[in-house]
Amino acid sequence: MAKNYVKSGCILTVTAVAAVVSGEPVLVGSLFGIPMTSAAIGEEFELKVDGVWTIAKTSANTPTQFANAYWNDTAKEVTTTASGNTKVGVFSYAYANGDAEAEVRLNGVSI
């Protein structure tokens, strides 16, 4: 392994700029992930930036399998709408109108 390797980067230590709750998705700058622990403002927490997670979905959206998933930080849900939102991964399955949650494979990168 290269001597300058630090870690895989799947879990990053982040300082909370707002209170976070374990399991509730957050956007930190341009990086999206799932907090592994809860934290108050100013506390550090571990942010998981990859993997497949069940996340609230815009219920009217009907994504196909592996369609791009975007985070609507205002509504706190994933959507198929790119404009004004942050790409966070892909939908693991196709979903119908009315589905309130979706499995999303996080892309683990910032934009």
KOLKOL-968493 format. One line per field, with one value per atom (N, C-alpha, C): residue number from 1; residue in one letter; z negated, x, y. Coordinates in Angstrom, 2 decimals. Layout:
residues N
num	(NUM, ...)
residu	(A, ...)
zz	(Z, ...)
xx	(X, ...)
yy	(Y, ...)
end
This chain:
residues 111
num	(1, 1, 1, 2, 2, 2, 3, 3, 3, 4, 4, 4, 5, 5, 5, 6, 6, 6, 7, 7, 7, 8, 8, 8, 9, 9, 9, 10, 10, 10, 11, 11, 11, 12, 12, 12, 13, 13, 13, 14, 14, 14, 15, 15, 15, 16, 16, 16, 17, 17, 17, 18, 18, 18, 19, 19, 19, 20, 20, 20, 21, 21, 21, 22, 22, 22, 23, 23, 23, 24, 24, 24, 25, 25, 25, 26, 26, 26, 27, 27, 27, 28, 28, 28, 29, 29, 29, 30, 30, 30, 31, 31, 31, 32, 32, 32, 33, 33, 33, 34, 34, 34, 35, 35, 35, 36, 36, 36, 37, 37, 37, 38, 38, 38, 39, 39, 39, 40, 40, 40, 41, 41, 41, 42, 42, 42, 43, 43, 43, 44, 44, 44, 45, 45, 45, 46, 46, 46, 47, 47, 47, 48, 48, 48, 49, 49, 49, 50, 50, 50, 51, 51, 51, 52, 52, 52, 53, 53, 53, 54, 54, 54, 55, 55, 55, 56, 56, 56, 57, 57, 57, 58, 58, 58, 59, 59, 59, 60, 60, 60, 61, 61, 61, 62, 62, 62, 63, 63, 63, 64, 64, 64, 65, 65, 65, 66, 66, 66, 67, 67, 67, 68, 68, 68, 69, 69, 69, 70, 70, 70, 71, 71, 71, 72, 72, 72, 73, 73, 73, 74, 74, 74, 75, 75, 75, 76, 76, 76, 77, 77, 77, 78, 78, 78, 79, 79, 79, 80, 80, 80, 81, 81, 81, 82, 82, 82, 83, 83, 83, 84, 84, 84, 85, 85, 85, 86, 86, 86, 87, 87, 87, 88, 88, 88, 89, 89, 89, 90, 90, 90, 91, 91, 91, 92, 92, 92, 93, 93, 93, 94, 94, 94, 95, 95, 95, 96, 96, 96, 97, 97, 97, 98, 98, 98, 99, 99, 99, 100, 100, 100, 101, 101, 101, 102, 102, 102, 103, 103, 103, 104, 104, 104, 105, 105, 105, 106, 106, 106, 107, 107, 107, 108, 108, 108, 109, 109, 109, 110, 110, 110, 111, 111, 111)
residu	(M, M, M, A, A, A, K, K, K, N, N, N, Y, Y, Y, V, V, V, K, K, K, S, S, S, G, G, G, C, C, C, I, I, I, L, L, L, T, T, T, V, V, V, T, T, T, A, A, A, V, V, V, A, A, A, A, A, A, V, V, V, V, V, V, S, S, S, G, G, G, E, E, E, P, P, P, V, V, V, L, L, L, V, V, V, G, G, G, S, S, S, L, L, L, F, F, F, G, G, G, I, I, I, P, P, P, M, M, M, T, T, T, S, S, S, A, A, A, A, A, A, I, I, I, G, G, G, E, E, E, E, E, E, F, F, F, E, E, E, L, L, L, K, K, K, V, V, V, D, D, D, G, G, G, V, V, V, W, W, W, T, T, T, I, I, I, A, A, A, K, K, K, T, T, T, S, S, S, A, A, A, N, N, N, T, T, T, P, P, P, T, T, T, Q, Q, Q, F, F, F, A, A, A, N, N, N, A, A, A, Y, Y, Y, W, W, W, N, N, N, D, D, D, T, T, T, A, A, A, K, K, K, E, E, E, V, V, V, T, T, T, T, T, T, T, T, T, A, A, A, S, S, S, G, G, G, N, N, N, T, T, T, K, K, K, V, V, V, G, G, G, V, V, V, F, F, F, S, S, S, Y, Y, Y, A, A, A, Y, Y, Y, A, A, A, N, N, N, G, G, G, D, D, D, A, A, A, E, E, E, A, A, A, E, E, E, V, V, V, R, R, R, L, L, L, N, N, N, G, G, G, V, V, V, S, S, S, I, I, I)
zz	(0.00, 0.00, 0.00, 0.71, 0.81, -0.56, -0.82, -2.13, -2.41, -1.37, -1.60, -1.72, -1.70, -1.88, -3.30, -3.45, -4.76, -5.20, -4.43, -4.73, -3.54, -3.59, -2.44, -2.16, -3.18, -2.98, -2.94, -3.29, -3.32, -4.51, -5.58, -6.77, -7.08, -7.18, -7.44, -8.75, -9.47, -10.70, -10.32, -10.78, -10.40, -11.67, -11.67, -12.77, -12.40, -13.28, -13.03, -13.04, -11.95, -11.90, -12.32, -12.40, -12.94, -13.62, -14.49, -15.16, -14.13, -14.30, -13.40, -14.23, -13.58, -14.23, -13.46, -14.18, -13.58, -12.62, -11.38, -10.39, -9.54, -9.91, -9.13, -8.18, -6.86, -5.87, -6.07, -5.76, -5.86, -4.68, -4.31, -3.30, -4.04, -3.94, -4.60, -3.50, -3.25, -2.10, -0.84, -0.07, 1.13, 0.93, -0.30, -0.57, -1.31, -0.79, -1.35, -2.02, -3.14, -3.80, -4.91, -5.59, -6.69, -7.98, -8.98, -10.25, -10.97, -11.45, -12.18, -13.65, -14.12, -15.49, -15.46, -16.51, -16.66, -17.20, -16.90, -17.40, -17.51, -18.52, -18.69, -17.88, -17.70, -16.97, -17.61, -16.76, -17.23, -17.59, -17.71, -18.03, -16.75, -16.86, -15.73, -15.64, -14.41, -14.19, -12.97, -12.82, -11.69, -10.61, -9.38, -8.25, -7.24, -7.00, -6.03, -4.67, -3.68, -2.40, -1.26, -1.58, -0.54, -1.11, -0.30, -0.73, -0.19, -0.51, -0.09, -1.33, -1.24, -2.38, -1.96, -2.88, -2.67, -3.10, -2.15, -2.36, -1.91, -2.57, -2.15, -0.70, 0.09, 1.52, 1.83, 2.79, 3.27, 3.80, 3.16, 3.47, 4.90, 5.53, 6.91, 7.95, 7.58, 8.52, 8.85, 10.10, 10.55, 11.21, 10.43, 11.03, 11.52, 12.58, 13.03, 12.20, 12.29, 11.58, 12.07, 11.16, 11.38, 11.99, 11.91, 12.29, 11.25, 11.65, 10.72, 9.59, 8.39, 7.21, 6.73, 6.46, 6.03, 4.66, 3.82, 2.50, 2.53, 2.13, 1.95, 0.48, 0.20, -1.18, -1.90, -1.16, -1.78, -2.25, -1.37, -1.69, -2.47, -2.49, -3.17, -2.60, -1.25, -0.57, 0.76, 1.28, 2.59, 3.66, 4.82, 5.92, 7.24, 8.31, 9.65, 10.26, 9.58, 10.08, 9.82, 10.89, 10.76, 10.39, 10.99, 10.83, 9.37, 8.85, 7.50, 6.42, 6.82, 5.85, 6.05, 5.13, 5.14, 5.50, 6.52, 6.89, 5.77, 5.31, 4.19, 4.52, 5.66, 6.02, 7.05, 6.96, 7.87, 7.09, 7.66, 7.08, 7.34, 6.32, 6.46, 7.21, 7.20, 7.86, 8.54, 9.35, 9.90, 8.81, 8.76, 7.75, 8.40, 7.77, 8.30, 7.61, 8.26, 7.66, 6.36, 5.30, 4.01, 3.07, 3.62, 2.76, 2.00, 0.68, -0.15, -0.52, -0.27, -0.56, 0.62, 0.70, 1.76, 1.24, 1.77, 1.50, 2.49, 1.96, 2.78, 2.52, 3.59, 3.49, 3.56, 2.44, 2.37, 3.22, 3.86, 4.74, 4.01, 2.79, 1.98, 2.44, 3.34, 3.82, 3.64, 3.55, 3.53, 4.95, 5.17, 6.52, 6.60)
xx	(0.85, 0.00, 0.90, 0.47, 1.23, 1.38, 2.53, 2.79, 1.95, 1.34, 0.51, -0.98, -1.34, -2.74, -3.18, -4.39, -4.90, -5.99, -7.07, -8.16, -9.08, -10.06, -10.94, -11.85, -12.20, -13.05, -14.53, -14.91, -16.33, -17.05, -16.29, -16.80, -15.84, -16.40, -15.59, -16.02, -15.07, -15.37, -15.72, -16.88, -17.43, -17.82, -17.65, -18.14, -19.53, -20.48, -21.87, -22.03, -22.58, -22.90, -24.35, -25.11, -26.46, -26.61, -27.59, -27.79, -28.10, -27.51, -27.77, -28.27, -29.07, -29.63, -29.16, -28.69, -28.23, -29.27, -28.84, -29.73, -30.50, -30.50, -31.21, -30.23, -30.45, -29.51, -29.19, -27.93, -27.50, -26.61, -26.67, -25.79, -24.83, -23.54, -22.51, -21.67, -21.87, -21.23, -21.77, -20.91, -21.34, -21.32, -21.11, -21.02, -22.26, -22.87, -24.09, -23.78, -24.43, -24.25, -25.24, -25.03, -25.90, -25.06, -25.47, -24.74, -24.86, -23.74, -23.73, -24.09, -23.96, -24.31, -24.98, -25.69, -26.28, -25.21, -25.38, -24.41, -25.08, -24.67, -25.11, -24.19, -24.61, -23.78, -22.39, -21.37, -20.00, -19.37, -20.19, -19.66, -19.27, -18.32, -17.93, -18.83, -19.06, -19.81, -19.24, -19.57, -19.11, -20.18, -19.79, -20.70, -20.38, -21.33, -21.17, -21.61, -20.71, -20.98, -21.22, -21.28, -21.58, -22.53, -22.84, -23.77, -25.17, -26.07, -27.48, -28.32, -29.14, -29.93, -31.37, -32.30, -33.70, -33.86, -34.33, -34.42, -35.81, -36.32, -37.59, -37.47, -38.54, -38.57, -39.74, -39.57, -40.69, -41.73, -42.87, -43.83, -44.34, -44.40, -44.91, -43.89, -42.63, -41.59, -41.74, -41.38, -41.43, -40.11, -39.03, -37.73, -37.64, -36.86, -36.54, -35.37, -35.12, -33.98, -32.69, -31.86, -30.56, -30.65, -31.84, -31.96, -31.22, -30.71, -30.01, -30.94, -30.39, -31.13, -30.49, -31.33, -30.88, -31.48, -30.72, -31.19, -31.80, -33.07, -33.76, -33.57, -32.65, -32.30, -33.40, -34.28, -35.41, -36.47, -36.85, -37.88, -37.32, -35.99, -35.31, -35.74, -35.65, -36.01, -35.27, -35.15, -34.54, -35.60, -35.13, -36.02, -35.33, -36.09, -35.53, -35.21, -35.56, -35.35, -33.93, -33.19, -31.80, -31.69, -32.52, -32.41, -32.55, -31.52, -31.56, -31.26, -30.96, -30.71, -29.31, -28.88, -27.54, -27.62, -26.85, -26.82, -26.15, -26.83, -26.31, -26.10, -26.61, -26.46, -27.48, -27.89, -28.90, -29.95, -31.15, -32.22, -31.92, -31.99, -31.66, -32.73, -33.96, -35.09, -35.95, -36.91, -37.92, -38.97, -39.51, -40.51, -41.72, -42.87, -44.14, -44.55, -45.46, -46.09, -46.74, -46.50, -47.07, -46.07, -44.99, -43.96, -43.28, -43.26, -42.72, -41.26, -40.73, -39.33, -38.71, -37.39, -36.67, -35.32, -34.84, -33.47, -32.57, -31.56, -30.65, -29.23, -28.50, -27.08, -26.32, -25.71, -25.00, -23.73, -23.41, -22.25, -20.95, -21.02, -19.83, -18.91, -19.38, -18.53, -19.25, -18.48, -19.09, -19.09, -19.92, -20.00, -19.23)
yy	(-1.17, 0.00, 1.24, 2.25, 3.49, 4.15, 4.72, 5.31, 6.56, 7.16, 8.33, 8.00, 6.70, 6.27, 6.60, 7.17, 7.52, 6.55, 6.43, 5.51, 5.42, 4.51, 4.29, 5.48, 6.24, 7.41, 7.10, 5.88, 5.51, 6.14, 6.38, 7.05, 8.19, 9.39, 10.58, 11.23, 11.79, 12.52, 13.95, 14.40, 15.71, 16.46, 17.77, 18.60, 19.11, 18.89, 19.27, 20.79, 21.33, 22.76, 22.98, 21.90, 21.87, 20.52, 20.39, 19.11, 18.03, 16.85, 15.72, 14.54, 13.71, 12.53, 11.30, 10.33, 9.09, 8.53, 8.23, 7.64, 8.64, 9.92, 10.92, 11.61, 11.50, 12.02, 13.50, 13.85, 15.24, 15.60, 16.86, 17.43, 18.35, 18.05, 18.85, 19.46, 20.74, 21.36, 20.70, 20.09, 19.36, 17.86, 17.40, 15.97, 15.49, 14.42, 13.86, 12.53, 12.28, 11.00, 10.77, 9.66, 9.25, 9.27, 10.07, 10.09, 8.74, 8.25, 6.99, 7.20, 8.43, 8.80, 10.17, 10.48, 11.81, 12.77, 14.06, 15.05, 16.41, 17.16, 18.54, 19.44, 20.68, 21.66, 21.71, 21.65, 21.72, 20.39, 19.34, 18.01, 17.28, 16.37, 15.55, 14.32, 13.86, 12.63, 11.94, 10.67, 9.87, 9.89, 10.25, 10.35, 9.25, 8.36, 7.27, 7.80, 7.75, 8.39, 7.40, 6.12, 5.13, 4.08, 3.09, 2.04, 2.29, 1.38, 1.48, 1.77, 2.80, 3.27, 3.50, 3.27, 3.63, 5.08, 5.91, 7.35, 7.82, 8.86, 9.46, 9.92, 9.68, 10.00, 10.91, 11.82, 12.61, 11.63, 11.55, 10.48, 10.50, 11.65, 11.74, 11.27, 11.14, 10.70, 9.23, 8.87, 7.49, 7.10, 7.05, 6.75, 5.31, 5.12, 3.78, 3.27, 1.97, 1.42, 2.06, 2.49, 3.12, 4.52, 5.15, 6.56, 7.39, 8.53, 9.42, 9.86, 9.89, 10.35, 11.65, 12.64, 13.97, 14.27, 14.97, 15.34, 16.72, 16.81, 18.08, 18.43, 19.35, 19.66, 20.43, 21.07, 21.78, 20.79, 19.86, 18.87, 17.68, 17.54, 16.43, 15.08, 14.98, 13.74, 13.64, 12.40, 12.21, 12.40, 12.84, 13.17, 12.85, 12.84, 12.69, 14.05, 15.13, 16.49, 16.95, 17.21, 17.65, 19.12, 19.96, 21.40, 21.83, 22.50, 23.02, 21.99, 20.76, 19.69, 19.10, 18.27, 17.69, 16.22, 15.82, 14.40, 13.62, 12.55, 11.77, 10.30, 9.84, 8.44, 8.02, 6.74, 6.20, 5.42, 5.37, 4.57, 3.10, 2.27, 0.85, 0.07, 0.56, -0.09, 0.96, 0.51, 1.41, 1.64, 2.85, 3.18, 3.83, 3.64, 4.13, 5.43, 6.14, 7.30, 6.85, 7.57, 7.22, 6.55, 6.00, 5.42, 6.55, 6.46, 7.55, 7.34, 6.14, 5.85, 5.11, 5.17, 4.47, 4.03, 2.91, 2.50, 3.23, 3.90, 4.69, 4.22, 3.99, 3.64, 4.96, 5.35, 6.63, 6.57, 7.71, 7.74, 8.04, 8.56, 8.77, 9.89, 10.75, 11.85, 13.17, 14.22, 15.56, 16.10, 17.11, 17.66, 18.97)
end
